[in-house]
Amino acid sequence: MKYLLLWGLIFILAIFIYRVATEIQESAQFKTISLSDLITDSDNIEEVKIKGNKIEGKFKNGELFRSYGIADWGFINELIKKGIKVNVFPEEKASIWKDILIAWVPTLVIIFLFFSLVRGIERGNARAITFTKAKAKMFIPKKENKVTFSSVAGIDEVKEEVMDILEYLKNPNKFREMGVRPPKGVIFIGPPGTGKTLVAKAIANEADVPFFYEVGSSFIELFVGVGSARIRDLFDRARKHSPCIIFIDEIDAVGRSRGAGIGGGHDEREQTLNQLLVELDGIESRGEPIVVIAATNRPDILDPALLRAGRFDKKVYFPLPDLKGRIEIFKVHAKRFKVDENVDFEKVARMVPGFSGADIENMLNEAAIMAVRAKKSKIDEETLMKARDKIIMGAERKNFYITEEQKKRIAYHEAGHTMVAKLYGKEQVEKVSIIPRGKALGVTLQIPKEDIYIMDKDYILKKITILLSGRATEEIIFGSESTGAVDDIEKSTEIAKKMIYEWGMSSLGPIAFKTKDEYVFLGKEVARHEEISEEIAKKLDNEVISIISLCYEKAKSIILENIEKLHNLAKALLEKETLLEKEIEEILTTA
């Protein structure tokens, strides 16, 4: 009956809208003029229709007009004398259905919607005011295609860390009997793509409990109180499905330190954070088997109250995978694709240092697309390397037109990078190419021989020297500089500044001259640096300039000492456009 009434109202409303739209369309065809103007301009009238106080007609030029007023018989006779066709119709009686459509239908629709809204709120099951309800998606564990710990690779230490969460969800009474405070708040910290969401889903599936997924930014709205209402709704839903897991991704969107916003303690984000803190305390007081897991890659900006003991006090760090981890991740993701059995995953993993689990999956997916495009039945090692190159360096722009003069400058620029890196650097030079990729007109690809976690001063200085070697080569060969080295200059300057300002590698001693404090102004984060005296600032700038100058002169000296090797390398690049490691070694050893 309820749905029948609703569809009836919708049908009547549609008729009402149609009638109103029709009248508006008809009215747009007529020019409205006053009765006095009509009498004055009567010589130009062709015909007239009179209905009560409404006068409609047409001018001799074809234009339609409409006027409102009482047309007396004197006016009508005057029109007839002028040969104008006049039609007089009796006044129409007002239609009761028209009155109902115009006056009552909108009112009835509003009353019906308000009634439905109130009934939904009273019953509590209609989610009547949706903008105050949490947008969290609930996932129920399934036997098929579900994420388990076997689906997660490369983070064995993380798996061990979260096992107590799994045990608590499976058997919370065992923890209570021992007097253990349950691990209700866990925060996952790590770079993007390292498996934070994946591990949270794996815990829920292994424990066979529901999993609520929410993003921190979805709690923040323009209207005050909406965020805190959504927090309450999320935890209310979780209590109905406990034991369960609530996963809040990018919690830094709502969990930033309080007192930094324009609104002080009264802005919407801080009200939302306060409600989240209250709900976390409520879990412990009720003893509910609910585990709240949050993820962030910026733990330094979170409010201290969020990380105190009893809330998100358990911190699990997700590092980028090492070589062993990358091999395992490749093997796990390779099960989804058709990969050639001859692919050496260890060799491939060595070629992608710094890749996260998401990067590796993306590389395999890109390789699969390339294999389909090349009409290959399986993904081979060559295709994987092409996918890696596309992700790191960008897609090749083979049809990009460039003059021979510019091509020669690019070839010498990249030859300078390659030669200095090969003769002086500590990293493996895998390939060099002058085929434009992405924004770059040429690329020299260097791969660390092993995973690097600590860089000494010698390694850093050599890295700056290699970056500046392209610019140095242009100056030596062409006698002038170009804009082609802009990216190298920016990177080398940034590294030199970090050496002096952050890493304490200056003659002033092991002192850091930069703080990580931040404050918010008009919604934007602004870095606040520690105040430095003018004298010290001048010394620091001179140190940066000294490092850049020293490395630049070193690059020039290496190039001048091996100028013939440089010419041979550039000549080979101009001929082949891309040189691999073996070809580079042959050219440099035979020159």
N, C-alpha and C positions, 0 to 999 in steps of 0.2 A: 504494500500500500504506500509505504514511504517513497519508494522509487517511482511508483506510478504518479504520485503527486509531484515529485521533482521533475519528471519528464513533461508532465502537463504544464507546469510553470515555465519550463524552458521553451515549450512550443508556443505558449501565449506571449512570452517575452520576444520570441523571434518574430511573431506577427506584428507586435508593437513596434519593434525596431524597423521592420519592413515598411509599415505604414508611415512612420515618422520620416524614414529616408525617402519614400516616394513623395511625400508632401514637400520636403526640402528641395528635392530635384525639380518638382513642378514650379515651386516658388522661384527658383533660380532662373526660369525661362521668362518671367514677367518683370517689367520695369515698374516699380511702384511710384506713382505720382499723386499729388494732392488733387482734390476735386476742383479747386479754383484754377489750377494749371490746366486741368482737363478741359474746362469750359473755355479758357483762353485759347487753347490749341485745338479747338473742335474742328477747324477747317481741314486738319490733316488726318482726321479719323476716317477709317474705312468701314468698320463695323463695331457694334457694342453689344455686350450681353450683361443684363442687369439681374442680380439675384439678391433681393433684400438690400442690404447696405454695401454689397460688394459689386463693383463695376469692373468688368473685364472687356478687353477689346484689342483691336489691331490698327496700328497706324498704316497709312498708305505706303510707307517704306518697308512694311512687313514686320516692324517691331511690335512685340506684344506688351501690353501695359495692364496695370491693375490699380484700382483706386477704391477707397472706402469712404462712404458717405451716403446720405439719402438723396437719390435723384428724383426731384419733383417732376410733375408732368410738363411744366414749362420747359425744363431742360430737355426732356425727351422729345417734345414737339419741335423744339429748335433743331435737334439733330435730324429728325425726320424731314424737315423742310430742306435741309442741306443735302438730302439724298443719301444719308447714312443709314445703313441697315441696322435696326435696333430690335433686339430680342429681349423680352421681359419674361422672367421665370418667377414662379412663386418661391418664397423663401423656404429653404429646406428645414425640416424639424431636426433638432439635434438628436443624434443616435445615442442610445444608452450604452451600446457596446463600444462605441468610440470613446465615450466618457470613461468607461471602465478601463479600456486599454490605456488611455492617456493618464488617468489619475490614479488607478488602483493597482495596476500590474507591478510597476516599480516598487510600490510600497509593500505589496505581498511578497515579492522576491526578497526584499531586504529583511522582512520579518522572518521568512523561512530560513534564510541563511543565519540570522542571529540565533534563532531557535536551535538550529543544528549545531552551531558553535557552542552554545550553553550546554546542550545535552552531551556533547562530546567531552567537554571539560568535566561535567558531573560524573560521567562514566569512567573517565580516565583512560579510555582505550581507543579514542579516535584520533589522537595526536592532533587536536584541533588547532592549536597555535603552533604551527610547525617551525616558526623561526626561533622559538625558545627551546626546541627539542634538539638533542645531540644528533649530529650527522654521522655518528660512528657506524661503520658497517660491521655486522656480526658474522663471523665465519664458524660454521659447525664442522668439526673434524670429519673427514670422509675416508673410507678405506682405500678408495682408488685415487691416485694422483695427489696424495697429500704429502706435505713437506715434513720430513723427519730429519733426525740428526745425520742420517746417512746421506741426505741431500746437501749437507753443509760440509765444506771441506776447507782445509787451510787454516783453521782456527781451533786447534785441538785444546789449547789452554782455555779458550772461552767456553767450550763445551763442558770442561771440568768445573768451571766457575758457576755455571747455571744448573748443575745437576741437583743442588739442594732445592732450587725452585721447583723442579720437576717432582722431586720426592715429596715436597710439601703439598703440591696440588693432588698427588695421588693418595697420600695418607696424612692429612693434616693432624689427626688425633695423635699420631706418634710424636709430633713436634710439641703438641700441647702437654702431653704427659711428662715430657722432659723439662717443661717450663721454658721452652725456647720461644723467643719472640720471632714470629714468622717473618720471612723475607717479603714484606708487602710492597716495598718500593725499591725498584732496581733501575739504574740508569745505565744505558749503553752509550759509550763514548767512542767515537772513531770517525775517520774520514768517510765521505759518501761512498756507497757501493761496497762496503766491507762486510755486509751480511747482517746488519742489526735487525732489520725487519724479518729476514729469513730465519734467524735464530729464535725470535719471539714466536713465530708461527710454528716452528719445530717443537718448541716447548709445549705449546697448546695442543698440538697433534699427538705428541708422545704421551702427554697426560690425559688425552681424550677429553678436553674441556673446551668450551666456546672461547672465541678470540674476538675481542672488540678492537677494531682499528680506527684510530682517529688522528688527525693532524692538528698540531697546536694552533695554527692560524685560523682554523674553522671556529674556534671559540671567540675570536675577536670580531665584533660587529660595531656598527655606528651607534646603535641604540644601547643606552646604559642598562645593565642588568641582564642582557641576553647571554653573555658569555658565562656568567655564574649560573644562570638557569640551565644552560646546556651541560655544564659540569654536573649539576645535581641530577639532571635527567640521565646522563651517561652512567653515573654510579647507581642510580635507581634501577636501570636496566640490567646492570651487571649483578646486582644483588638478587634479582629474580632468576639469574642463570648461574649463580655461584655453585661450585667452584669455577672460576674463569680467569681469563687474563685480559687486562685493559692495556692496550699498547698506544702510547701517544708519541707519534713521530714529530721531529722538529719541535721539541718542547720549549726551546729557547724563544719561540714566537710569543709564548704566553708566560714563560717563567723568568723573564729578565729581572734584574735587580729592581726592587721598588724604590720609590723616592726620586727617580731620575727623570720622570716624565713631566710634561708641562702641567698636568692636572694634579701633581703631588700624589697623595694617597687616594684620590677620588676618581682617577680616570678608569676607563672600562677595563683595560688590561690588568691593572692592579687589583680591581675588584674580582676579576676572574681568577687571578692567582690566589687571592685570599680564600676563595671558595674551594679551590683545589687543595690547599693546605688543610682546610677543615675536613674535607672528605677523606684525605689520607689519614688523619687522626681518627676519623670515625671508623675506618676499617679495623684498626687495632682495638678500639673500645668495644666493638661488636663481636670481634673474633671471627670475622667472615673470611672464608678461604678465597680471597680475591688478591691477585698479584698485579700491581700496576708497574708496567715497564715503560720507560721513556727513552727516547733516543735523541742525541744531539752531537754535532761536531764542534760546538762552541760552549764547553762547560764553564769557561772563565767568566761568562756574562750572566750565569744563572744566579738567582737570589739565594743567599746563604740559608735562609729558612727552608728552602726546598731541599737542600742537601744535608740538613742536620740529621743527627741520629734519630731514628724512628720514622723517617720519611724516605727520601731517596738516598739512603745511607750505604747501599751496596752498589759499588761502581764496577762495571765490567768494561775493560778497554779492548777495542777492536783494532788491531794494527793492520797495516797493509801486509798482505801475505809475503813470506819469504820465498826462496826458490822452491823448497819442498812443498810449501802451501800452494804455490801457483801450479805445480805439476798436478797435485791432487785436484785442484779446481778444474783444470783442463780436462782431466779424466772424468770428473763428475758431469760436467756440462756436455762433454763429447758423446755421452750416452744418448742425448736427445737428437744428435745430428748423425748423418752418414759420413764418418771420418775414415779415411784410408788407414788400414791396420799398420802400415809402414811409417806412419807419422811418429817422429821422435818427440814426445811431449817435453822431455827434459831440455832438449835443444831449443824448442819453441819457447818454453818458459824462461830460459836464460835471456832470450831476446826481448822480453817485456818486463824489465825491472820497474817497480813502482805501479804496476797494474793492479787494480782491485779486482775482486770477484766479478763485479758488474762489468768492468772493462773487458775481462777475459770472455765473459758470456757474449758481450757485444762483438768482440773480435771473431768468435766462432760464428755468430749470426751473420756478420758481414761476409765472412768467408763462404758461408753457405749460399748467400745471394750471388756472390761472384761465381761459384761453381755452377749454379743453375744457369747464369748468364753465359758461361763458357761451355754449357752442355756437357758438364762432367758428371759422372755417376756418383763420385765421392769427393770429399774435401781432402786435398793433398797438402803437403808441406808448403809448396810454392804458393798455393792459394792463401794459406794462412799468413804467410809473410806479406803478401800483397794487401791483405786485410789489415795487418799490423801497420804497414806503411801508410795506408789511407787514414787510419785513426790517428796516428802520430803526426804525420806531415800534411795530410789533406789529400784530396783527389787530384790526380794528374790533369793538367790543362794542356793537352797535346796540341790543340788547335789555336792556342794563344799565340798571336803574332808578335814577334820581337825582332828588331833590326840586328844585323850582323855585328854592328859596333857594340850594341848593348849586350848581345849574347857573349861576345868576347870578354867584356868587363865582368859579367856574371861568372863565366868560366874561371877567370883568374881569381876572382873573389872566393869562390868555393874551393879552388885548388889551394889557395893560401890556408884556408881553414883545415883542409884535409892534410896537407903536408905538415903543418905545425902540430896538429893533433897526433899524427902518426909518429913523428920524430921526437916530440917533446911531452905529449900528454900521457895520461895514465889509463885512458879509456880506449876501447876497441872501436876503430873506425870501420863500420860495416859497409857503408856505401856512400857515394856522393853523386848528385844528379843536378843537372841544370834545366831539367824539365819543370816548369812552374807547377807548384802544388799549393792549393789554398791561396793564402796571401803572399807566400814566398815565391821568389823567382828562381831560387836554387836552394838545395838542401844538402847538408853534410850530416849524416846520421851516425851518432856515437852511442855506444852501448857500454855501460860499466862492465868490467870483467867479472865483478862479483857485486852482491848487494852492499851498498854503502850506507852505513848508519851514522858514522862520525867522519867528518872531513877535517883533515889537518890543514895547516896554513899553506904548505907547499902545494897540496892538491888544489886548493882554492885559487892560488895565484896562477897556476898552470891553466885552470879553467878560464880565468879572465884573459890570459894571454891568447888562448885559442879563439876566444870570442872576438878579440881585437885584431886577429891576424888577417881577416878579410879586408878590413879597412887599411891595414898596413900594406897589404899587397897592392891595392888600388893606387896608393900613394907612390909606391916604388915603380910600378909598371906604367901607370898612366900619368903620373905627376900631378894628380888632382884627386879630390875625394868626391863621393857621390852620396845620395840618400839611401843607397842600398844597404848601408851598414847601420841604419837607425835602430833596428831591433837588437843588434849585437851591442851597440853603445848603451842602450837602456838597461839591458841585462847585466853587463859588466859593471856599470855604475851602481846599480842596485846591490850587487854582490859586494862591491867595495865599501859601500855605505854600511851594510850589515856587519862587515868585518870590523869596522871602526866603532859604530854606534851600538851594536848589539852583542857582538861576539868577543869584545875586549881584546882585539888583535891590533892595538895601536901602541905607539911609544909612550902613551900616558898610563899604560898598565891595564890590568884586567878590570875595567870599569865599563858598565853598560850605561849609555846616555839616553836611553829611550824607555819609557814606561808603557804599560799595556792598559792604563786606565782609559775609560771612555765615559762620555756623558751624552745625553740625548738633547738635542735642541730642535724644536719644531718637527719632531718625528724623525730626524736624521741623526745617525751616529757621527760623532766628531772625535777623532783621535786627539788626545791631550798629551803632549810631550812634556817631559820634565824640563823645567827652566834651566838653561845653561848660560853661563856668563859669556859675554861677547868675546873675551879673550880665548876661552876654551873652545867656543864654536869655531873661531878662526883656525885654531890648531887642528880641530877635527876635519874641517874642510880641506886643509892643506894635506892631511894624512890621506884623505880619499884621492886627491889630485895626484899625490906622490905614487900611490899604488897603481892608478891608471897609467900614469906616465911610464913607470918602471916596466909594467907588463907590455905596454905598447912598443917601447924600445926593444924589449926582449923579442917580441914577435918580428920586428923589422930585422934584427940581427940574424935570426934563424932563417928568414926568407932570403936575405942577401947571401948567406953562407951556402944556400942550396938553391940558387937561382935557376940552374939548369934543370933540376928536378921539377921545379915549379913550372917552367915552360913546357916540359914534356907532359906533365899532368894536365895542364890546361889544354894542350893540343889534343890529348886523348879525349878529354871531356867534350871538346868541340866536335870531335868525330863521332863519338859513341853516345854522348849526352848523359849516360849513366855508367858508373864504374863500381864494381863490387870489390870486396876486401882483397881478394887474390890479385886482381888486376892492378889495384893501387900499390900493393907490395912489389909486384913485378916492375912497375914503372919507377918506383923510388929506389929499388935495389940495383937496377940496370943503368940508371942515369949517371 
